[in-house]
Amino acid sequence: MLGSIRSSARYARRITGAAAVLGVLVAGTAAVQAASPTTAAAATTHRVLFDNAHAETAGNADWIISTSQPDPLGQNSSPSSETSWTGAISSWGVALQKTGNYSLKTLPSGSSITYGTSSATDLSNFDTFVLPEPNVLLTTAEKTAVMKFVQNGGGLFLVSDHTGSDRNNDGSDSPVIINDLMTNNSVDSTDPFGFSVDLLNISSGNPAAISDSTNPVLHGSFGTVTKSLFANGTTATLKPADNSSVKGLLYRSGYSGNTGAFFATSTFGSGRVAFWGDSSPIDDGTGQSGNTLYDGWNDSTATNAALALNATEWLAGATSSGGGGGGTCTAAQLIGNPGFESGSTTWTATSGVITNSTSEAARTGSYKAWLDGYGSATTDTLSQAVTIPSGCTTATLSFYLHIDTAETSTSTAYDTLKAQVLNSSGTVLSTLATYSNLNAATGYTQRSFSLAGYAGQTVTLKFTGTEGSSLQTSFVLDDTALNVS
């Protein structure tokens, strides 16, 4: 490794700018498990938020559970049928409400998706978020909110439609919008859910369920799923090499394996994801006047109601309190962009710290985080906020560190790197370790620390490199991880 003062080439290789990471606060009461709709008295209330902030009622669409928003109970506090509430997916909402196990809200038109704010419709207040055929691209901040929500334990229900279903003529339809969420976000854009939406328009058909008697979506408390419905919809291509948890549950006729999946599930971080390739199955045929609707919910050739309701139940049971505050723990790696291969995505860093410069080799891939190495008074920082689910008894932070230096002292630490844990207010909770020029060595060494004591909290992992006025020391990190179980 080089031991000289950082050259102008070092400056040239730097990536300017860094992505801000949202510090999120988890709120809510723990739920234990998804309960049968017949045992309301003993059940925990599952909180579900339906989106109406992204043109879900554009054109003939009417994908709302009620015109009373955010609270559908404002229209009818004791709904008995799909017409008790007004909306083409009111049957979905009413069926959940009648169990007594669910608290339902709608994110109204004109609102934004948030996570970790004081808003009553903030995702941290819910277990499941339903995106029923969105027709407006999510903003950068909204995509961060959704991805963090799932990563920290929330359930995400994605309902797509066919390619070309741009109901508000803004240039984006639901397949494009869902793919953009998964491939263009600040948390993890490397195929995080293990599937992509196909740009197809399949006019008709009855996708069939796979044979899996233990699957809770296909065989849940709301019934057994056998078939669904194509009425101009699409499918997904599965990519298990990117996320081994992805699973196709219903397939287009003649398809199986990784192609033609009409309904699929996956996990991300501590949360769960469900995908449905058509909005027609959730349409109950009733809604606001002026819309042309079709009753796919009760279609006699399919079992769409059971599929929607079982999947909602499964998603709501992913964790107990939407976004990482629950009493369960799914084994996962929580750090976004852990090897820095997506540049500054997910991390907040001093300009140029995350780099693919060949002057200091990455441990794996091309990128790493290179703090200091200038040979002059410098402070570099690198940080990321993460939420550790409260049910996790093991939480191990690890990273690989290489240190080289031009310092010759064997007793004085002129240049240092601190690894610290901070709370959401920026207060240092713990200094895990302090390294210096005295720790210089060839190659990378893995360092590991237990963060189990921070379960149930949102904390910021921060590295601070401080260099003296002369003789460089480079602190180079790669392949970070925060593994929980």
C-alpha positions as CSV (number, residue, x, y, z in Angstrom):
1,M,0.0,0.0,0.0
2,L,1.1,3.5,-0.6
3,G,2.5,5.4,2.4
4,S,2.9,8.8,0.8
5,I,1.0,12.0,1.2
6,R,-2.2,12.0,-0.9
7,S,-1.5,13.3,-4.4
8,S,-3.6,15.3,-6.8
9,A,-4.7,12.0,-8.3
10,R,-6.2,11.2,-5.0
11,Y,-8.4,14.3,-5.3
12,A,-9.3,13.5,-8.9
13,R,-10.7,10.1,-8.0
14,R,-13.0,11.4,-5.3
15,I,-16.7,11.2,-5.7
16,T,-18.3,14.5,-4.7
17,G,-21.4,14.7,-2.6
18,A,-23.0,12.1,-0.4
19,A,-26.5,10.8,0.1
20,A,-28.2,11.9,3.3
21,V,-29.5,9.1,5.5
22,L,-32.8,9.6,7.4
23,G,-32.6,8.9,11.1
24,V,-35.9,7.3,11.9
25,L,-37.9,6.9,15.0
26,V,-39.9,3.8,15.5
27,A,-43.3,4.2,17.2
28,G,-46.1,1.7,18.1
29,T,-47.2,-1.2,20.2
30,A,-45.8,-4.7,19.6
31,A,-48.0,-7.2,18.0
32,V,-47.4,-10.9,18.5
33,Q,-48.7,-12.6,15.4
34,A,-51.2,-12.4,12.6
35,A,-54.5,-13.5,14.0
36,S,-57.5,-15.4,12.7
37,P,-60.4,-13.1,11.7
38,T,-62.7,-15.1,14.1
39,T,-60.7,-14.3,17.3
40,A,-60.9,-10.5,17.3
41,A,-61.1,-10.2,21.1
42,A,-57.7,-11.9,21.6
43,A,-56.1,-10.4,18.5
44,T,-53.6,-7.6,18.2
45,T,-54.6,-4.7,15.9
46,H,-52.7,-4.7,12.7
47,R,-52.3,-1.2,11.2
48,V,-52.6,-0.9,7.4
49,L,-52.1,2.3,5.4
50,F,-53.5,2.4,1.8
51,D,-51.9,5.0,-0.5
52,N,-54.0,7.6,-2.4
53,A,-51.2,10.1,-2.8
54,H,-50.1,8.9,-6.2
55,A,-53.1,9.2,-8.5
56,E,-54.7,6.0,-7.5
57,T,-58.1,7.4,-8.7
58,A,-56.9,8.7,-12.0
59,G,-58.9,7.8,-15.1
60,N,-61.2,4.9,-14.4
61,A,-59.2,3.7,-11.4
62,D,-60.8,4.1,-8.0
63,W,-58.3,2.3,-5.8
64,I,-59.4,3.6,-2.5
65,I,-61.2,1.9,0.5
66,S,-63.3,4.9,1.3
67,T,-63.8,8.5,0.3
68,S,-63.4,9.4,4.0
69,Q,-59.7,10.0,4.3
70,P,-57.5,9.4,6.2
71,D,-60.1,7.5,8.4
72,P,-62.6,5.4,6.5
73,L,-64.7,5.0,9.7
74,G,-65.7,8.6,9.1
75,Q,-68.0,7.4,6.3
76,N,-69.4,4.4,8.2
77,S,-68.1,3.3,11.6
78,S,-69.6,-0.2,11.3
79,P,-69.3,-1.3,7.7
80,S,-71.3,-4.4,6.7
81,S,-70.8,-4.6,3.0
82,E,-68.6,-3.2,0.2
83,T,-71.1,-0.4,-0.3
84,S,-70.8,0.8,3.3
85,W,-67.6,2.6,2.1
86,T,-67.2,4.2,-1.3
87,G,-64.3,3.0,-3.4
88,A,-63.4,0.2,-5.8
89,I,-61.3,-1.6,-3.2
90,S,-63.8,-1.0,-0.4
91,S,-64.4,-4.7,-0.2
92,W,-60.8,-5.2,0.8
93,G,-61.0,-2.6,3.5
94,V,-64.4,-3.7,4.8
95,A,-63.4,-7.4,5.0
96,L,-60.4,-6.4,7.1
97,Q,-62.4,-4.0,9.3
98,K,-65.1,-6.6,10.0
99,T,-62.6,-8.9,11.6
100,G,-61.9,-6.4,14.4
101,N,-58.2,-7.1,14.0
102,Y,-57.2,-4.2,11.8
103,S,-56.9,-0.4,12.0
104,L,-57.1,1.1,8.5
105,K,-56.1,4.5,7.2
106,T,-55.6,6.2,3.8
107,L,-52.8,8.5,2.8
108,P,-54.8,11.2,1.1
109,S,-54.2,12.8,-2.2
110,G,-51.8,15.7,-1.9
111,S,-49.8,14.0,0.9
112,S,-46.3,12.5,0.9
113,I,-45.0,9.2,2.1
114,T,-42.8,9.7,5.1
115,Y,-41.0,7.6,7.6
116,G,-39.8,8.8,11.0
117,T,-41.8,12.0,11.3
118,S,-44.6,13.2,13.6
119,S,-47.3,12.8,11.0
120,A,-50.3,10.6,11.9
121,T,-50.0,8.9,8.5
122,D,-46.2,8.4,8.8
123,L,-45.2,4.8,7.9
124,S,-43.7,4.2,11.4
125,N,-47.3,4.1,12.7
126,F,-48.2,1.2,10.5
127,D,-47.4,-2.5,10.0
128,T,-48.3,-2.6,6.3
129,F,-48.3,-0.1,3.4
130,V,-50.4,-0.8,0.3
131,L,-49.5,0.8,-3.0
132,P,-52.5,-0.1,-5.2
133,E,-51.4,0.8,-8.8
134,P,-49.6,4.1,-8.2
135,N,-49.6,6.4,-11.2
136,V,-47.1,9.0,-10.1
137,L,-43.4,8.4,-9.5
138,L,-42.4,8.4,-5.9
139,T,-40.0,11.2,-5.0
140,T,-36.5,10.4,-3.8
141,A,-37.5,11.1,-0.2
142,E,-40.6,8.9,-0.6
143,K,-38.6,6.0,-1.9
144,T,-36.2,6.3,1.0
145,A,-39.1,6.2,3.4
146,V,-40.7,3.1,1.8
147,M,-37.4,1.2,1.6
148,K,-36.4,2.1,5.2
149,F,-39.9,1.1,6.4
150,V,-39.5,-2.4,4.8
151,Q,-35.9,-2.8,5.8
152,N,-36.8,-2.1,9.4
153,G,-39.8,-4.5,9.6
154,G,-42.7,-3.1,7.6
155,G,-44.9,-5.0,5.1
156,L,-45.2,-3.6,1.5
157,F,-48.0,-4.6,-0.8
158,L,-47.2,-3.6,-4.5
159,V,-50.1,-3.9,-6.9
160,S,-49.2,-3.3,-10.5
161,D,-51.1,-3.1,-13.8
162,H,-50.1,-3.7,-17.4
163,T,-47.6,-1.7,-19.3
164,G,-49.2,1.3,-20.9
165,S,-51.6,1.8,-18.1
166,D,-50.6,5.5,-17.6
167,R,-54.0,6.7,-16.4
168,N,-53.0,10.3,-15.8
169,N,-50.8,10.6,-18.9
170,D,-47.7,11.8,-17.0
171,G,-45.4,9.4,-18.7
172,S,-45.2,6.8,-15.9
173,D,-47.3,3.8,-15.3
174,S,-47.3,1.4,-12.4
175,P,-44.7,-1.1,-13.8
176,V,-42.3,1.8,-14.4
177,I,-43.1,3.3,-11.0
178,I,-42.5,0.0,-9.1
179,N,-39.3,-0.8,-11.0
180,D,-38.1,2.8,-10.2
181,L,-38.7,2.3,-6.5
182,M,-36.6,-0.9,-6.6
183,T,-33.8,0.3,-8.8
184,N,-33.4,4.0,-8.1
185,N,-33.5,4.6,-4.3
186,S,-31.0,5.7,-1.7
187,V,-31.2,2.6,0.5
188,D,-30.5,-0.4,-1.8
189,S,-30.9,-0.2,-5.6
190,T,-29.3,-3.6,-6.3
191,D,-32.5,-5.6,-6.9
192,P,-33.4,-5.5,-3.2
193,F,-36.6,-7.6,-3.4
194,G,-35.3,-10.1,-6.0
195,F,-37.7,-9.4,-8.8
196,S,-38.5,-6.9,-11.6
197,V,-41.9,-6.0,-13.1
198,D,-42.3,-7.2,-16.7
199,L,-43.4,-4.6,-19.3
200,L,-46.2,-6.7,-20.7
201,N,-50.0,-6.4,-21.3
202,I,-51.6,-9.8,-20.8
203,S,-55.2,-9.5,-21.8
204,S,-56.8,-12.5,-20.0
205,G,-56.2,-15.7,-18.1
206,N,-56.3,-17.3,-14.7
207,P,-52.9,-17.6,-13.2
208,A,-52.8,-20.7,-11.0
209,A,-51.3,-21.2,-7.5
210,I,-48.3,-23.4,-6.9
211,S,-48.7,-26.5,-4.7
212,D,-47.5,-25.4,-1.2
213,S,-49.8,-26.5,1.6
214,T,-47.8,-24.6,4.2
215,N,-47.7,-21.2,2.5
216,P,-49.6,-18.7,4.7
217,V,-50.6,-16.5,1.7
218,L,-52.1,-19.4,-0.3
219,H,-53.5,-21.1,2.8
220,G,-54.4,-18.4,5.3
221,S,-57.2,-17.7,7.7
222,F,-59.2,-16.0,4.9
223,G,-59.3,-19.1,2.7
224,T,-57.4,-21.2,0.2
225,V,-56.1,-19.6,-3.0
226,T,-56.3,-21.5,-6.2
227,K,-56.4,-19.0,-9.0
228,S,-56.3,-15.3,-9.8
229,L,-57.3,-13.2,-12.8
230,F,-55.7,-11.4,-15.7
231,A,-57.7,-8.6,-17.1
232,N,-54.9,-6.7,-18.8
233,G,-52.1,-7.2,-16.4
234,T,-48.4,-8.2,-16.2
235,T,-46.0,-10.5,-14.5
236,A,-42.6,-10.4,-12.7
237,T,-39.3,-11.9,-13.4
238,L,-37.7,-13.4,-10.3
239,K,-34.0,-13.1,-9.5
240,P,-33.2,-15.4,-6.6
241,A,-29.5,-14.9,-7.1
242,D,-30.1,-11.3,-5.9
243,N,-32.5,-12.2,-3.1
244,S,-33.0,-15.8,-2.3
245,S,-36.2,-15.2,-0.4
246,V,-38.2,-14.3,-3.5
247,K,-40.9,-16.8,-4.3
248,G,-43.5,-17.0,-7.0
249,L,-46.9,-18.1,-5.7
250,L,-49.1,-17.8,-8.8
251,Y,-48.0,-18.1,-12.4
252,R,-49.2,-17.3,-15.9
253,S,-50.3,-20.4,-17.7
254,G,-47.3,-22.2,-19.2
255,Y,-44.8,-20.5,-16.9
256,S,-42.9,-21.4,-13.7
257,G,-39.7,-20.8,-11.9
258,N,-38.2,-17.4,-12.5
259,T,-40.5,-16.2,-15.3
260,G,-44.2,-15.4,-15.5
261,A,-44.8,-14.9,-11.8
262,F,-48.2,-13.2,-11.4
263,F,-48.0,-13.0,-7.6
264,A,-44.7,-13.1,-5.7
265,T,-43.4,-12.6,-2.2
266,S,-40.1,-11.6,-0.8
267,T,-38.3,-10.2,2.2
268,F,-36.0,-7.2,2.7
269,G,-34.1,-6.5,5.9
270,S,-36.7,-7.4,8.6
271,G,-39.7,-6.7,6.4
272,R,-41.8,-8.5,3.9
273,V,-43.0,-7.7,0.3
274,A,-45.9,-8.9,-1.8
275,F,-46.3,-8.2,-5.6
276,W,-49.5,-8.6,-7.7
277,G,-49.4,-8.1,-11.4
278,D,-52.9,-6.7,-12.0
279,S,-55.2,-4.3,-10.3
280,S,-58.4,-5.9,-11.7
281,P,-58.5,-8.6,-9.0
282,I,-58.8,-6.0,-6.2
283,D,-61.6,-4.1,-8.0
284,D,-65.0,-4.9,-6.4
285,G,-67.0,-3.2,-9.2
286,T,-68.4,-0.4,-6.9
287,G,-66.9,3.0,-6.4
288,Q,-67.3,6.7,-7.2
289,S,-69.7,7.6,-10.0
290,G,-68.2,8.1,-13.4
291,N,-65.8,5.3,-13.2
292,T,-66.0,2.1,-15.4
293,L,-65.3,-0.7,-12.9
294,Y,-65.2,-4.5,-13.0
295,D,-65.9,-6.9,-10.2
296,G,-62.7,-9.0,-10.0
297,W,-62.8,-9.3,-6.3
298,N,-65.8,-11.7,-6.5
299,D,-65.0,-13.2,-9.9
300,S,-66.2,-16.8,-9.9
301,T,-63.1,-18.1,-11.8
302,A,-60.7,-16.9,-9.1
303,T,-60.0,-16.6,-5.4
304,N,-58.9,-13.0,-5.4
305,A,-60.4,-12.0,-2.0
306,A,-58.6,-14.8,-0.2
307,L,-55.3,-13.8,-1.9
308,A,-55.5,-10.2,-1.0
309,L,-56.6,-10.7,2.6
310,N,-54.2,-13.6,3.3
311,A,-51.3,-11.5,1.9
312,T,-52.3,-8.5,4.0
313,E,-52.3,-10.7,7.1
314,W,-48.9,-12.2,6.2
315,L,-47.4,-8.7,5.6
316,A,-48.8,-7.3,8.8
317,G,-47.2,-10.2,10.7
318,A,-43.7,-9.4,9.4
319,T,-43.0,-7.5,12.6
320,S,-45.0,-6.1,15.4
321,S,-44.8,-2.4,14.8
322,G,-44.2,-1.2,11.3
323,G,-40.6,-0.4,10.9
324,G,-38.5,-2.2,13.4
325,G,-40.1,-1.7,16.8
326,G,-41.6,-5.1,17.1
327,G,-41.0,-8.1,19.2
328,T,-39.9,-10.4,16.4
329,C,-36.6,-10.6,14.6
330,T,-35.9,-11.8,11.1
331,A,-32.3,-12.7,10.5
332,A,-30.9,-10.0,8.2
333,Q,-28.0,-7.7,7.2
334,L,-29.2,-4.1,7.9
335,I,-26.6,-1.8,6.4
336,G,-27.4,-0.4,3.0
337,N,-24.7,-0.4,0.3
338,P,-22.4,-2.3,2.7
339,G,-19.5,-2.6,0.2
340,F,-19.8,0.9,-1.2
341,E,-20.2,-0.4,-4.7
342,S,-23.2,1.9,-5.3
343,G,-21.0,5.0,-4.5
344,S,-22.3,7.3,-1.8
345,T,-25.8,5.7,-1.8
346,T,-27.2,5.3,1.7
347,W,-24.1,6.7,3.4
348,T,-23.4,10.3,4.5
349,A,-19.7,11.0,4.0
350,T,-17.2,13.8,3.6
351,S,-16.7,14.7,-0.1
352,G,-14.5,12.1,-1.8
353,V,-14.4,9.5,1.0
354,I,-16.3,6.8,-0.9
355,T,-14.2,6.2,-4.0
356,N,-13.0,3.7,-6.6
357,S,-9.4,5.2,-6.7
358,T,-6.8,2.5,-7.4
359,S,-4.3,4.3,-5.1
360,E,-5.8,2.3,-2.2
361,A,-7.2,-1.0,-3.2
362,A,-10.7,-2.1,-2.2
363,R,-10.9,-5.4,-0.3
364,T,-13.6,-6.6,-2.8
365,G,-15.1,-4.9,-5.8
366,S,-13.9,-1.4,-6.8
367,Y,-15.2,1.0,-4.1
368,K,-14.3,1.5,-0.5
369,A,-14.4,4.3,2.1
370,W,-11.0,6.1,2.3
371,L,-10.7,8.5,5.2
372,D,-7.8,10.9,5.6
373,G,-4.5,10.3,3.9
374,Y,-3.7,14.0,3.0
375,G,-0.7,14.6,5.2
376,S,-2.3,17.8,6.5
377,A,-4.9,18.6,9.2
378,T,-8.0,16.9,8.0
379,T,-11.2,15.4,9.5
380,D,-13.2,12.9,7.4
381,T,-16.5,11.3,8.4
382,L,-18.7,8.4,7.3
383,S,-22.0,7.5,8.7
384,Q,-25.3,5.6,8.3
385,A,-28.5,5.4,10.4
386,V,-30.0,1.9,11.1
387,T,-32.8,0.6,13.2
388,I,-32.2,-2.6,15.1
389,P,-35.5,-4.5,15.7
390,S,-36.3,-4.9,19.3
391,G,-36.8,-8.7,19.0
392,C,-33.2,-9.2,17.9
393,T,-30.9,-10.8,20.5
394,T,-27.9,-10.7,18.3
395,A,-26.6,-7.6,16.4
396,T,-23.1,-7.7,15.2
397,L,-21.4,-4.8,13.5
398,S,-18.4,-5.8,11.4
399,F,-16.1,-4.1,8.9
400,Y,-12.8,-4.6,7.3
401,L,-10.1,-1.9,8.0
402,H,-6.8,-1.2,6.4
403,I,-4.4,1.4,7.8
404,D,-1.2,2.6,6.2
405,T,0.9,5.6,7.4
406,A,3.9,7.7,6.7
407,E,4.3,8.3,10.5
408,T,7.4,6.6,12.0
409,S,6.5,6.9,15.7
410,T,6.0,3.6,17.6
411,S,4.5,5.3,20.6
412,T,2.4,8.4,19.6
413,A,-1.0,8.3,18.0
414,Y,-0.8,11.3,15.7
415,D,-3.8,10.3,13.5
416,T,-6.9,8.5,14.7
417,L,-10.1,6.8,13.5
418,K,-13.0,6.5,15.9
419,A,-15.9,4.0,15.4
420,Q,-18.9,5.2,17.3
421,V,-22.6,4.7,17.9
422,L,-24.8,7.9,18.1
423,N,-28.4,8.4,18.9
424,S,-30.9,10.3,16.7
425,S,-29.9,13.6,18.3
426,G,-26.2,13.1,17.5
427,T,-25.1,12.2,21.0
428,V,-22.4,9.6,21.2
429,L,-23.7,6.5,22.9
430,S,-20.5,4.5,22.6
431,T,-17.0,4.7,21.2
432,L,-16.5,1.1,20.0
433,A,-12.8,1.5,19.2
434,T,-10.2,4.1,18.3
435,Y,-7.5,3.2,15.8
436,S,-4.4,5.2,14.9
437,N,-1.2,5.3,12.9
438,L,0.1,2.8,15.5
439,N,-2.2,0.1,14.1
440,A,-0.9,0.4,10.5
441,A,-0.4,-3.0,8.8
442,T,-0.6,-4.5,5.4
443,G,-3.9,-5.9,4.1
444,Y,-7.4,-5.6,5.7
445,T,-8.4,-6.8,9.1
446,Q,-12.0,-7.6,10.1
447,R,-13.2,-5.8,13.3
448,S,-16.5,-6.9,15.0
449,F,-18.6,-5.4,17.8
450,S,-21.9,-6.4,19.4
451,L,-24.7,-3.8,19.1
452,A,-27.4,-6.0,20.7
453,G,-27.8,-3.5,23.5
454,Y,-29.3,-1.1,21.0
455,A,-32.1,-3.4,19.9
456,G,-35.3,-1.5,19.4
457,Q,-33.4,1.8,18.7
458,T,-32.5,3.8,15.7
459,V,-28.8,4.6,15.9
460,T,-26.2,6.1,13.6
461,L,-22.9,4.3,12.9
462,K,-20.2,6.8,12.5
463,F,-16.5,6.7,11.6
464,T,-14.4,9.8,12.2
465,G,-10.9,10.1,10.9
466,T,-8.7,12.9,12.2
467,E,-5.3,13.6,10.7
468,G,-2.5,15.8,12.1
469,S,-0.6,18.5,10.3
470,S,2.0,16.4,8.6
471,L,2.7,12.8,7.4
472,Q,-0.3,11.0,6.1
473,T,-2.3,8.1,7.6
474,S,-5.0,6.5,5.5
475,F,-7.9,4.6,7.1
476,V,-9.6,2.5,4.5
477,L,-12.9,0.6,5.2
478,D,-14.7,-2.0,3.1
479,D,-17.4,-4.7,3.4
480,T,-19.3,-3.5,6.3
481,A,-22.2,-5.4,7.8
482,L,-24.7,-5.3,10.7
483,N,-26.1,-8.8,11.0
484,V,-29.1,-9.4,13.3
485,S,-31.0,-12.4,14.4
